[in-house]
Amino acid sequence: MKRIAIVEDEKSIRENYADLMKKHGYQVNTYADRLTAIAAFEIALPDLAIIDIGLGNEYDGGFLLCQALRQLSLSVPIIFLTARDNDFDTISGLRLGADDYLSKDIGLEHLMVRISALFRRVDLLQKPTDHSSILERGCLTIDNDKMQIFWAKQLLDFTVTEFWIVHALASRAGIVRSRQQLMQDASMVVDDNTITSHIKRIRKKFLSVDAHFNEITAVYGMGYRWDISQAENS
């Protein structure tokens, strides 16, 4: 049974979400503040963390919790579920390593679809496949079994969502993938702006180890493409 952690300071909202997810077959632990949550995460990590940004007297408590959780695990999926739906907070949340950023206005069934899609991506990575678990594209190496991405033999830190986006692009190198196709390839249900934010974060991580990285190309009005390097064509 998958374990979901809900970190929400308003008791009624916290209990409503917990009841909903229990009805869908998940084990749920709830926390009202950042310190209680991180203390629990240090003992046992959840399979998914759903975090509000404002936690009690901490205006950005959820952001701080996300940072602390990412230090404990690079792979635990994180969803921000908050009333703060402006672009600045959305981009900030994704840059901190969240896999998704949702407004509390989202319908409950839509929320459960997003959660199911995130778990499905994690499960797919753990299932044996009938092809090699290693994908290589020039300096890029993707290890599906270990959920690791290397650039020029250097290990990079990617969230679950980022991993799947890179995999979806690199596995179809040279082919333009629309935002909708990326969502389908990576079993995601997100909006266009979220895809754009993830691509920016992915590029930044590659550039941190290679200032000349330019394999991901934006094709205006169409989507994104993983370019095939000359070394691969030779």
C-alpha positions as CSV (number, residue, x, y, z in Angstrom):
1,M,0.0,0.0,0.0
2,K,1.4,3.4,-1.0
3,R,2.0,5.8,1.8
4,I,1.1,9.5,1.3
5,A,2.2,12.3,3.6
6,I,-0.1,15.4,3.7
7,V,1.4,18.5,5.2
8,E,-1.4,21.0,5.7
9,D,-1.9,23.5,8.6
10,E,-5.7,23.7,8.3
11,K,-7.2,20.8,10.1
12,S,-10.5,20.5,8.1
13,I,-8.6,20.6,4.7
14,R,-6.0,18.1,6.0
15,E,-8.7,15.7,7.1
16,N,-10.8,16.0,3.9
17,Y,-7.8,15.2,1.8
18,A,-6.8,12.3,4.1
19,D,-10.3,10.8,3.9
20,L,-10.4,11.1,0.1
21,M,-7.0,9.3,-0.3
22,K,-7.8,6.6,2.2
23,K,-11.0,5.8,0.2
24,H,-8.7,5.4,-2.9
25,G,-6.7,2.8,-1.0
26,Y,-3.7,4.8,0.2
27,Q,-2.2,4.8,3.6
28,V,-2.1,8.4,4.8
29,N,-0.1,10.3,7.4
30,T,-0.9,13.9,8.2
31,Y,1.2,16.7,9.6
32,A,0.2,20.2,10.6
33,D,3.6,21.9,10.5
34,R,7.1,21.6,8.9
35,L,9.0,20.5,11.9
36,T,6.7,17.6,12.8
37,A,6.7,16.5,9.1
38,I,10.5,16.5,8.7
39,A,11.0,14.7,12.0
40,A,8.7,11.9,10.6
41,F,10.4,11.9,7.2
42,E,13.8,11.4,8.9
43,I,12.5,8.2,10.4
44,A,10.6,6.9,7.4
45,L,10.2,8.4,4.0
46,P,6.7,8.5,2.4
47,D,6.0,7.3,-1.1
48,L,4.6,10.7,-1.9
49,A,4.5,14.0,-0.1
50,I,1.7,16.6,-0.6
51,I,2.7,19.9,0.8
52,D,1.1,23.3,1.3
53,I,3.4,26.3,1.1
54,G,2.1,28.4,4.0
55,L,2.4,26.3,7.2
56,G,1.2,28.1,10.3
57,N,3.4,31.1,11.0
58,E,5.8,30.0,8.3
59,Y,4.8,31.8,5.1
60,D,7.2,29.7,3.0
61,G,7.3,26.7,5.4
62,G,6.4,24.3,2.6
63,F,9.3,25.5,0.4
64,L,11.7,24.9,3.3
65,L,10.2,21.4,3.9
66,C,10.6,20.6,0.2
67,Q,14.3,21.5,0.3
68,A,14.8,19.4,3.4
69,L,13.0,16.4,1.9
70,R,15.0,16.7,-1.3
71,Q,18.2,16.5,0.9
72,L,16.8,13.2,2.3
73,S,15.7,11.8,-1.0
74,L,16.0,12.8,-4.7
75,S,13.4,10.4,-5.8
76,V,10.4,10.8,-3.5
77,P,7.6,12.5,-5.5
78,I,6.6,15.9,-4.2
79,I,3.4,17.8,-5.0
80,F,2.7,21.3,-3.8
81,L,-1.1,21.7,-3.2
82,T,-1.7,25.3,-2.3
83,A,-3.9,28.4,-2.6
84,R,-1.0,30.3,-3.9
85,D,-1.3,29.8,-7.6
86,N,0.8,32.7,-9.0
87,D,3.6,32.1,-11.5
88,F,6.4,33.2,-9.1
89,D,5.4,30.6,-6.5
90,T,4.8,27.9,-9.1
91,I,8.3,28.4,-10.6
92,S,9.9,28.6,-7.2
93,G,8.3,25.3,-6.2
94,L,9.4,23.5,-9.3
95,R,12.9,24.9,-9.0
96,L,13.1,23.5,-5.5
97,G,12.5,20.0,-6.9
98,A,8.7,19.5,-6.7
99,D,7.3,17.1,-9.3
100,D,4.0,19.0,-9.6
101,Y,2.3,22.2,-8.4
102,L,-1.4,22.3,-8.0
103,S,-4.0,24.9,-6.9
104,K,-6.4,23.9,-4.2
105,D,-9.1,24.8,-6.7
106,I,-8.4,21.5,-8.5
107,G,-11.2,19.0,-8.5
108,L,-10.8,16.1,-6.1
109,E,-11.0,13.5,-8.8
110,H,-8.5,15.4,-11.0
111,L,-6.2,15.5,-8.0
112,M,-6.4,11.7,-7.6
113,V,-5.6,11.3,-11.4
114,R,-2.5,13.4,-10.9
115,I,-1.5,11.3,-7.9
116,S,-2.1,8.0,-9.8
117,A,-0.1,9.2,-12.8
118,L,2.9,10.1,-10.5
119,F,2.8,6.7,-8.8
120,R,2.5,5.0,-12.2
121,R,5.7,6.6,-13.4
122,V,7.5,5.4,-10.3
123,D,6.1,1.9,-10.7
124,L,7.1,1.7,-14.4
125,L,10.7,2.4,-13.5
126,Q,10.7,-0.5,-11.1
127,K,9.3,-3.1,-13.6
128,P,11.6,-5.3,-15.7
129,T,11.5,-4.5,-19.3
130,D,12.2,-6.6,-22.4
131,H,15.0,-4.2,-23.6
132,S,18.2,-3.0,-22.2
133,S,17.9,-0.8,-19.1
134,I,20.7,1.5,-20.4
135,L,20.0,4.2,-23.0
136,E,22.9,6.1,-24.4
137,R,22.9,9.3,-26.6
138,G,26.4,10.7,-27.0
139,C,27.5,12.0,-23.6
140,L,24.1,11.0,-22.1
141,T,23.6,7.8,-20.3
142,I,20.2,6.8,-18.7
143,D,20.0,3.8,-16.4
144,N,16.3,3.0,-16.1
145,D,16.7,0.4,-13.4
146,K,18.5,2.7,-11.0
147,M,16.6,5.8,-12.3
148,Q,19.9,7.6,-12.8
149,I,21.0,10.0,-15.5
150,F,24.7,10.7,-16.3
151,W,26.3,13.4,-18.5
152,A,29.9,12.7,-19.6
153,K,29.9,10.0,-16.8
154,Q,28.8,12.6,-14.2
155,L,25.7,11.6,-12.2
156,L,23.0,14.3,-12.2
157,D,20.2,14.7,-9.7
158,F,16.8,14.6,-11.2
159,T,13.3,14.3,-9.8
160,V,10.9,11.6,-11.0
161,T,9.2,14.0,-13.4
162,E,12.5,15.4,-14.7
163,F,13.8,11.9,-15.3
164,W,10.8,10.9,-17.4
165,I,11.0,14.1,-19.5
166,V,14.7,13.5,-20.3
167,H,13.9,9.9,-21.1
168,A,11.0,10.8,-23.3
169,L,13.1,13.2,-25.3
170,A,16.3,11.2,-25.5
171,S,14.6,7.9,-26.4
172,R,13.2,9.7,-29.5
173,A,16.3,11.8,-30.3
174,G,15.9,14.0,-33.4
175,I,12.1,14.0,-33.2
176,V,10.1,17.0,-32.1
177,R,7.9,16.1,-29.2
178,S,5.0,18.4,-28.4
179,R,4.2,19.3,-24.8
180,Q,1.1,17.0,-25.0
181,Q,3.3,14.2,-26.4
182,L,5.8,14.6,-23.6
183,M,3.0,14.4,-21.1
184,Q,1.8,11.2,-22.7
185,D,5.3,9.7,-23.0
186,A,6.0,10.4,-19.4
187,S,2.6,9.5,-18.1
188,M,2.1,13.0,-16.8
189,V,-1.0,15.2,-16.4
190,V,0.4,18.7,-16.2
191,D,-0.2,22.0,-18.0
192,D,2.1,23.6,-20.7
193,N,3.6,26.1,-18.3
194,T,4.7,23.3,-15.9
195,I,6.4,21.4,-18.8
196,T,8.2,24.6,-19.7
197,S,9.4,25.1,-16.1
198,H,10.6,21.5,-16.0
199,I,12.6,21.9,-19.2
200,K,14.3,25.1,-17.9
201,R,15.3,23.2,-14.7
202,I,16.5,20.2,-16.7
203,R,18.7,22.4,-18.9
204,K,20.1,24.2,-15.9
205,K,21.2,20.9,-14.4
206,F,23.0,19.8,-17.6
207,L,24.6,23.2,-17.9
208,S,25.9,22.9,-14.3
209,V,28.3,20.2,-15.5
210,D,28.7,21.2,-19.2
211,A,28.6,24.9,-20.1
212,H,28.2,24.0,-23.8
213,F,25.2,21.7,-23.3
214,N,22.6,22.4,-26.1
215,E,21.0,19.1,-26.9
216,I,17.5,20.2,-25.9
217,T,16.1,22.5,-28.6
218,A,12.8,24.4,-28.4
219,V,11.0,24.3,-31.7
220,Y,8.7,27.3,-31.8
221,G,5.0,26.4,-31.9
222,M,5.7,22.7,-31.8
223,G,7.6,21.5,-28.7
224,Y,11.1,20.2,-27.8
225,R,13.6,18.0,-29.5
226,W,16.7,16.1,-28.2
227,D,19.3,16.8,-30.9
228,I,21.5,14.1,-32.2
229,S,25.1,15.1,-31.9
230,Q,27.6,14.9,-34.7
231,A,29.6,12.3,-32.7
232,E,26.5,10.0,-32.8
233,N,26.1,10.4,-36.5
234,S,29.8,9.7,-37.3
